[in-house]
Amino acid sequence: MNELKKTQELPLKGVRVLELSHIVAGPSAGLILGDLGADVVKIEHPDVGDTARSNSSNGATFLTYNRNKRYLALDLRSGKGKEVFERLVKRSDVVLDNFAPNALNRLGLGYEWASKINPRIIYCSIKGFLPGPYSDRPLLDELAQMAGGLAYLTGLKDQPMRAGASITDIGAASYGVMGILAALYRRQITGHGDYIESGLYETIVFWISQYVTRAQLTGTNPPARGSRSSGMGQAMGWGVYQLFPTLDGRKIFIAVTANRHWKALCEVLGLLDWRDAAEFGSNKKRASEKVRIAERITEVVQLRGFDELSDCLYKSGVPFAPVNTPLDLLEEKHLKEGERWMPVRIPGRDLKVSKIPFAMLTTEDFSVRQNPAPIGEHTDSILDELGYSDREIEALKASNVVLKGSEILDVDKTGG
């Protein structure tokens, strides 16, 4: 099948997207569309730009989620700025935002306005809440994890904990992209656009829905993870589903979710007396002996080196995983040899950023076509495409309707 690879152009080539967003949720959606080939124009306010340009993480958030975009600094509050935006909407396919609820409507630039000048336009708003009593209420990633039940499940008893990554923002953004793709597909039939909303709160509720179902069946809340290494082993009834210490001080997570995994694990660890024992012949039986099984596996695993044991588990088809740190991932074999990193270039250095997490057999590989750039870097070329003359562009600059900046980031370069 390799001969089919890279024979097609990127699937969204020709789709034009206007991204009005900041920090993670909106920019990550724009990144996905841009990686897939869309022409994404990131519109920022001339004075401040994307908030992530000046946050306290050395600009890591901005550099991560803003490749494959062109940059236009535009004051949407000014009459002239709205005229520029109207020209952009007339020729575009998608407007993407994660501003405060109703922000575009308050500017007079919402979907109802846009659909009158371009019936094919698709709006996608990534919001805190979908339509309902709280639809006008702002929300953030961590707040959504708290309100949606994930922090309760993840944390200790009486100490809810958020996940370490911005999973809510990226998750809601991904569902927003799904909605955009569905709307683009349907537009081929109807000729009309749509207005899509994706909610942070509802994303988390969707993710924990199996626990909501379980709570209804049992009449009680599932326990918080607490000090257990994982809540899923107990929740799903797996007899082996936890971390074990190895001889060289590392830890390895071993998961047995099928009888074939159990037999293979027993062979790898030399537990041949347990391999075909009737008392361990099903997941349910193994779960009832979880403590006993874990004690014996621990005794054996801590006599084996991590690399040697990992190799044996891999060859035997037993699910396992190391506990990797971010720095570990940069050198991890699968990501390196599978070419899952892309280079983002900023003044003075190159950075590795993760590709979007899927591959397409017949499509050219995803790549960085445009590095993160200063505010308004492509202002002149975009306005030229819209039909503005050089004199008109200079007039817009003179009145601060548009801006071409020079700094990618406004951060403490020493590590603030």
C-alpha positions in Angstrom: 0.0 0.0 0.0 3.0 2.3 0.3 2.8 3.2 -3.4 -0.5 5.1 -2.6 1.2 7.4 -0.2 1.4 11.2 -0.9 -0.4 11.2 -4.2 -3.1 13.6 -3.1 -2.9 17.2 -2.0 -4.0 18.2 1.5 -7.7 17.6 1.9 -8.7 21.2 2.9 -6.7 23.0 0.2 -8.8 25.9 -1.1 -10.8 26.3 2.1 -10.5 29.7 3.6 -10.7 30.2 7.4 -10.8 33.4 9.5 -9.5 32.6 13.0 -10.5 35.1 15.7 -9.1 33.4 18.8 -6.6 33.3 21.6 -4.7 31.0 24.0 -5.5 27.3 23.3 -9.1 26.4 22.3 -9.5 28.6 19.1 -5.9 28.4 18.0 -5.7 24.6 18.3 -8.8 24.4 16.1 -7.2 26.7 13.6 -4.0 24.7 13.7 -5.9 21.5 12.8 -7.6 23.2 9.8 -4.3 24.8 8.7 -2.4 21.5 8.9 -5.1 19.9 6.8 -4.4 22.5 4.1 -6.9 25.3 4.8 -5.7 28.9 4.3 -6.1 30.2 7.9 -5.9 33.9 8.5 -5.4 34.7 12.1 -6.9 38.0 13.0 -5.6 39.7 16.1 -6.2 43.1 17.7 -3.3 45.5 16.7 -2.6 46.5 20.3 -2.5 43.2 22.1 -2.7 40.2 19.7 -3.3 36.7 21.0 -3.0 36.7 24.8 -0.7 33.7 24.6 2.0 35.9 22.9 2.7 37.5 26.3 1.9 34.8 28.9 4.3 33.5 31.5 5.3 30.2 29.7 7.9 31.8 27.4 5.3 31.9 24.7 5.3 28.1 24.5 1.5 28.0 24.1 1.5 30.5 21.2 4.4 28.7 19.4 2.7 25.4 19.8 -0.7 26.2 18.4 -0.1 28.8 15.7 1.7 27.2 12.8 0.3 27.2 9.2 -1.5 30.5 9.6 -1.2 33.9 8.0 -1.4 36.9 10.3 -3.5 40.0 10.0 -3.7 42.7 12.7 -7.1 44.3 12.4 -9.2 46.6 14.7 -12.7 45.1 14.4 -14.2 47.9 16.5 -13.5 50.6 13.9 -15.7 51.2 10.9 -12.8 50.7 8.4 -11.8 47.5 10.2 -15.3 46.1 9.9 -15.2 46.9 6.1 -12.0 44.9 5.8 -13.6 42.0 7.8 -16.7 42.2 5.5 -14.5 41.7 2.4 -12.8 38.8 4.1 -16.1 37.1 5.0 -17.4 37.5 1.5 -14.6 35.3 0.2 -14.2 32.9 3.1 -15.7 29.6 4.1 -15.3 29.5 7.9 -15.1 32.0 10.8 -13.7 30.5 13.9 -13.7 32.2 17.3 -13.3 31.5 21.0 -14.1 35.0 22.2 -16.4 35.8 25.2 -20.0 34.8 24.6 -21.8 37.0 22.1 -18.6 39.1 21.5 -19.0 39.0 17.7 -22.7 39.8 18.0 -21.9 42.9 20.1 -19.5 44.0 17.4 -22.2 43.5 14.8 -20.2 40.8 13.1 -22.1 37.6 14.2 -23.4 34.8 12.1 -26.7 36.5 11.2 -24.9 39.4 9.8 -22.3 37.3 8.0 -24.9 34.9 6.4 -26.6 37.8 4.7 -23.4 38.8 2.8 -22.2 35.2 2.3 -24.9 32.5 2.7 -22.2 29.8 2.4 -20.3 31.0 5.4 -19.8 28.6 8.4 -19.3 30.1 11.9 -17.9 28.0 14.7 -17.7 29.3 18.3 -15.9 27.4 20.9 -17.6 28.5 24.1 -17.8 27.6 27.8 -21.4 26.2 27.5 -23.7 25.2 24.7 -27.2 26.8 24.5 -29.0 26.7 27.8 -29.2 28.7 31.1 -25.4 29.2 31.2 -24.8 29.9 27.6 -23.7 33.5 28.4 -21.3 32.4 31.1 -17.5 32.4 30.5 -15.6 29.3 31.4 -12.0 28.0 31.3 -10.4 24.6 30.8 -9.8 24.0 34.5 -13.2 25.3 35.5 -14.8 22.9 33.0 -12.9 20.0 34.5 -14.2 20.9 37.9 -17.8 21.5 36.8 -18.0 18.5 34.4 -16.9 15.9 37.0 -13.5 15.1 35.6 -11.5 16.8 38.4 -13.6 14.8 41.0 -12.8 11.5 39.3 -9.1 12.4 38.7 -8.3 13.7 42.2 -7.9 12.5 45.7 -10.7 12.3 48.2 -11.9 15.8 49.0 -9.1 17.1 46.7 -10.2 17.4 43.0 -7.4 17.6 40.5 -7.3 18.8 36.9 -5.5 16.9 34.2 -2.0 18.2 33.5 -2.7 19.2 29.9 -5.3 21.6 28.4 -7.4 18.7 27.4 -10.7 20.5 27.6 -9.7 23.3 25.3 -8.2 21.0 22.7 -11.1 18.5 23.0 -13.7 21.1 22.5 -11.7 22.5 19.6 -11.5 19.1 18.0 -15.3 18.7 18.2 -15.7 22.1 16.7 -13.5 21.0 13.8 -15.7 18.0 13.4 -18.7 20.3 13.2 -17.0 22.4 10.6 -16.1 19.4 8.4 -19.7 18.2 8.7 -21.0 21.6 7.7 -18.6 21.8 4.7 -19.8 18.4 3.5 -23.5 19.3 3.8 -22.9 22.7 2.2 -22.0 20.8 -1.0 -25.6 19.6 -1.1 -27.5 22.6 0.3 -25.3 25.5 -0.7 -25.8 27.0 2.7 -23.5 27.5 5.7 -24.2 26.9 9.4 -23.5 28.1 12.9 -21.7 25.6 15.1 -21.1 25.8 18.8 -18.7 23.6 20.8 -18.8 23.7 24.6 -16.0 23.1 27.1 -18.4 22.0 29.8 -20.3 19.6 27.5 -17.0 18.1 26.3 -16.1 17.0 29.8 -19.5 15.7 30.5 -19.3 13.6 27.3 -15.9 12.3 28.3 -17.1 11.0 31.7 -20.4 9.7 30.5 -19.6 6.1 31.3 -19.3 7.1 34.9 -22.6 8.9 34.8 -24.2 5.7 33.4 -22.5 3.7 36.1 -23.8 6.1 38.8 -27.3 5.6 37.5 -27.0 1.8 37.6 -25.5 1.7 41.1 -27.2 4.7 42.7 -23.9 5.9 44.0 -21.0 8.0 42.8 -17.9 6.2 41.7 -15.0 6.9 44.1 -12.4 9.4 43.2 -9.2 7.9 42.1 -7.5 8.6 45.4 -4.1 7.1 45.9 -4.6 4.4 43.4 -2.3 4.4 40.4 -5.3 4.3 38.1 -9.0 4.3 38.5 -9.8 2.3 35.4 -8.5 -1.1 36.6 -11.0 -1.2 39.3 -13.8 0.5 37.4 -13.5 -1.8 34.4 -12.7 -5.0 36.4 -9.2 -5.7 35.1 -7.2 -8.0 37.3 -3.9 -6.5 36.2 -3.9 -2.8 35.4 -1.3 -0.8 37.3 2.3 0.4 37.6 5.1 -2.0 38.7 8.6 -1.0 39.8 11.5 -2.5 37.8 15.1 -3.5 38.8 16.6 -0.2 37.5 14.3 2.1 39.4 11.8 2.8 36.6 8.1 1.9 36.6 6.2 0.1 33.9 2.4 0.0 33.5 1.1 -3.4 32.6 -2.5 -4.0 31.5 -4.2 -7.3 31.1 -7.6 -6.9 29.4 -8.0 -10.3 27.7 -7.2 -13.9 28.4 -4.5 -13.9 25.7 -2.8 -11.1 27.5 -2.9 -13.0 30.8 -1.4 -16.2 29.3 1.3 -14.2 27.5 2.2 -12.2 30.7 2.5 -15.4 32.7 4.9 -16.8 30.1 7.0 -13.6 30.1 7.2 -13.5 33.9 7.6 -17.2 34.3 4.3 -17.6 36.2 3.6 -20.9 34.4 1.6 -22.3 37.3 -0.9 -19.5 36.8 -1.1 -19.5 33.0 -3.9 -22.0 32.6 -5.2 -22.0 36.2 -9.0 -22.1 36.4 -9.0 -19.6 39.2 -7.6 -16.9 36.9 -9.4 -18.0 33.7 -11.4 -14.8 33.2 -11.2 -11.1 33.9 -13.8 -11.3 36.6 -11.9 -14.0 38.4 -8.6 -12.2 38.1 -10.2 -9.0 39.4 -11.4 -10.8 42.5 -7.7 -11.8 43.2 -6.2 -8.4 42.2 -4.2 -7.9 45.4 -2.7 -11.4 45.4 -1.8 -11.2 41.7 -0.3 -7.7 42.1 1.9 -8.9 44.9 3.4 -11.8 43.0 3.9 -9.8 39.8 5.6 -7.1 41.8 8.1 -9.6 43.2 9.0 -10.8 39.7 9.0 -7.5 37.8 11.3 -5.8 40.3 14.0 -8.4 39.4 13.8 -7.5 35.7 15.3 -4.4 34.0 12.9 -2.1 32.3 14.3 -2.3 28.7 14.6 -6.1 28.8 11.1 -6.5 30.2 9.6 -4.0 27.8 11.1 -5.9 24.9 9.6 -9.2 26.1 6.2 -7.7 26.7 6.2 -6.1 23.2 7.1 -9.3 21.5 4.4 -11.2 23.5 1.7 -8.7 22.7 1.0 -7.7 26.3 -0.1 -4.0 26.6 2.4 -2.0 28.6 3.8 1.6 28.9 6.6 3.5 30.4 6.0 6.7 32.5 7.4 9.3 30.1 8.1 12.9 30.8 8.0 15.7 28.2 11.7 15.5 27.7 11.5 11.7 27.4 9.1 12.1 24.5 11.5 14.2 22.5 13.8 11.1 22.2 11.1 8.4 22.2 11.7 5.9 19.4 8.2 5.7 18.0 7.8 9.4 17.7 11.2 9.9 16.2 11.2 7.1 13.7 7.5 7.5 12.9 8.3 11.2 12.1 5.6 12.5 14.4 7.5 15.8 15.1 7.5 18.9 13.0 10.1 21.7 13.2 8.9 25.2 14.2 11.5 27.8 13.6 11.8 31.0 15.7 14.7 33.4 15.8 17.7 31.7 17.3 16.4 28.1 17.4 14.2 25.3 16.1 11.6 23.6 18.2 9.8 20.3 17.8 6.0 20.4 17.8 3.7 17.4 17.6 1.8 16.7 14.4 -1.9 16.3 14.5 -2.6 12.8 15.8 -3.7 11.0 12.6 -2.3 10.0 9.3 -3.9 9.8 5.8 -2.6 7.1 3.5 -3.0 8.9 0.2 -2.4 12.4 1.3 0.9 14.3 1.3 2.4 14.4 4.8 1.5 17.2 7.2 4.2 19.8 7.5 4.9 23.3 8.7 4.2 25.6 5.7 4.2 28.8 7.9 6.0 29.3 11.2 4.4 31.4 14.0 4.9 35.0 13.0 4.7 38.5 14.4 1.4 40.3 14.8 0.1 41.3 11.4 3.0 39.8 9.5 0.9 39.2 6.3 -1.2 42.3 6.6 0.0 43.9 3.3 -0.4 40.7 1.2 -3.9 39.9 2.6 -5.2 43.4 2.0 -3.7 43.3 -1.5 -5.7 40.1 -2.1 -8.8 41.9 -1.0 -8.3 44.6 -3.6 -6.9 47.4 -1.5 -4.4 49.7 -3.2 -1.0 50.5 -1.7 -2.3 54.0 -0.8 -5.4 52.6 0.9 -3.2 50.1 2.8 -1.0 52.9 4.0 -4.0 54.9 5.1 -5.3 52.0 7.1 -2.0 51.7 8.8 -1.9 55.4 9.5 -5.3 55.2 11.2 -4.2 52.1 13.2 -6.9 50.0 11.7 -4.2 47.5 10.7 -0.7 46.9 11.9 2.4 45.1 10.9 4.5 44.2 14.0 8.0 42.9 14.3 8.1 40.7 17.4 6.8 37.2 17.4 6.5 37.2 21.2 6.5 39.7 24.0 7.9 37.7 26.8 10.8 37.7 29.2 13.4 35.9 27.2 15.3 34.9 30.4 12.5 32.5 31.3 9.8 34.6 32.9 
